[in-house]
Amino acid sequence: MNNENKTRMRTTWLMVCVTILTLFITGNNAANALTAGNVVYNSNILYINKYSNLVNIKDTIYIKYINNKVKIKKKTLYLINDRTTRSNFLMPAYSLKLNSISRVDKRVIISRLANAIKSQETGGIGAYTRHSYSSSACGAYQYMPSTWGNFMGYKNPCKAPAWVQDAKIVSELQWSYKHYGTWAQAVAAHLSPSRAWNVKSWSRPMPGNPTVLEYVQSVFKRANIALAC
C-alpha cells in the first residue's frame, strides 16, 4: 500500500470517528434537552430548569405519582433542586392546603398561583396556543400584546414555547409581589393592573370578566391556598 492510499485511509477513518463522536454528543444533548428536569430520584428529589420549571412541577410530580402507584400523603415534602438558580427548596404536595403562605418558600406560592392562573384562564390540551374569542389575548395565560411585551423576543405568546410562557407568568408574579406587597394583589394585577392597588374597586363589575375579587378568590381556591394578604 503506497503512502497516498495510507493517507486516504487515515483521512476516511478520521472522518468516521468524528461523525460517530458528533452523533454521540448530539444524541446525548438531545436526550438531555428532553429529559433534564423531569427525573425524580427516590420519589422525592426533583430537578428543574427552564424545560421543567416552577409551573409544571405539579404535573411532573403527579405523573411520577401515577407511575409509581403510590398514594401521596398530605404532609409529603418534595426536595426541589432549581438548576436555574442553583438552590434547593421544599415543595409541599399540592394536596396540602397552605394556610400561612409566609412559612413556605416564595417559589412554592408562585408555582401554585401560576398553575391556578393557567387553569383559570385556559387549562387543558392546547392551552398554550389558545386564542381569546373576544380579544387579542393569547396563550395559556391569555396575555394581551401590551402586557406580553415581546417577552424573550417572541412577539406573540402563542408562538412562544410553553416554558417561555411559563417563565413570563413566573417573572410577572415575582415582580408584582415585590411591587404590590401581597399575593392577592399580584394575582389581581394579572387581570387588571389598574385595579390592583385599589382593593375597594375589586367588587366593581368588569364587562366580559368576573370582578377582580371573584378572580382572585377563584385563583386562590384552585391553588389550594387560603386567601390572605
Helices and strands as residue ranges (DSSP letters): H 3-35, E 40-41, E 45-48, H 57-68, E 77-82, E 87-92, G 101-103, H 106-121, G 127-129, H 145-148, G 151-153, G 157-159, H 162-180, H 183-191, H 193-196, G 199-203, H 212-222
